[in-house]
Amino acid sequence: MSKSTPSIGSPAELAQALDATGYLADDGVAMAAFLALRMGRPLFCEGEPGTGKTSLATALAEAFALPLIRLQCHEGI
């Protein structure tokens, strides 16, 4: 984990941190995000518009008090 992020010991702890921002993560999302943080790897989020990809990124940034850089990507670009 990065030195700038607090230590999160489990997916459940991450889900609680996300819940504090108003984002309710299911078990799968909490596990994927936890593993990405633990391994220091990017988390690739894919899905239809309105499924919560940007909300997850916003909640993670808020939970760890990190800046969020949003890059708009779609087939038309």
N, C-alpha and C positions, 0 to 999 in steps of 0.2 A: 504494500500500500504506500501511496505517496506520503511524504513527511508532512504535507499540508492538510491531509485529511485525518479526522479523528479515527481512532481505532474502533472498528465495528467488528464484533466477534462472531456474528451469526446472521443469517438471512432474516431471522426474526427481529434482531436489533435494528437492522437496516429498515425493515418494514415499519418499525416504531418511529424511526427518525423521519421516514417519508410521511408517515401518518401525521407527525407534528407539523408538517408543511401543508397538510390538507390533501395529500395524495394517498389513496388507498391502494397499496400494492398487493396483488394476489401472491400466492406462494411461488409460482413460476417466475414472475417478474422480480420478486425479492431475491430469489436464488440466482437468477442470471445477473442482476446488478451487483449482488454481493461477490460473485465469482469474478466479474470483470474488475471490480475494485481490488479484490484480494490479489489477483494475478497481474494487476497493473495494465490491463488490456482494454481496448475500446469496447464499448457495448453497441453493437449494430442493431438498430431498431427498424423494423420494416412492417408496414401494414397500410391498410386503407386510411384515407383521411378521417380524422375524428376518433381514432382508436387510442390516443393518449401518448403518442411518442414524444411530442414536444413537452407535454405536461410532466412526463417522467424526467426528462432532462432538466426542466425547470426545478422540479422538486429536489433532484439530486444536488443541483448547484446551490439551492437554498439550504438544504440540510447540512452541507459542508461549507457554507459561506464562501463559495467560489464563484468567480465570474462565469457567465454563460455566453458563449459565442454561438449564435444561431446561423446555420448555413442552410439556405433553402435549396433543396434538390428535388427535381422531378423529371419525368421523361421529356418534357418540353424544353429543358435547359440544355 
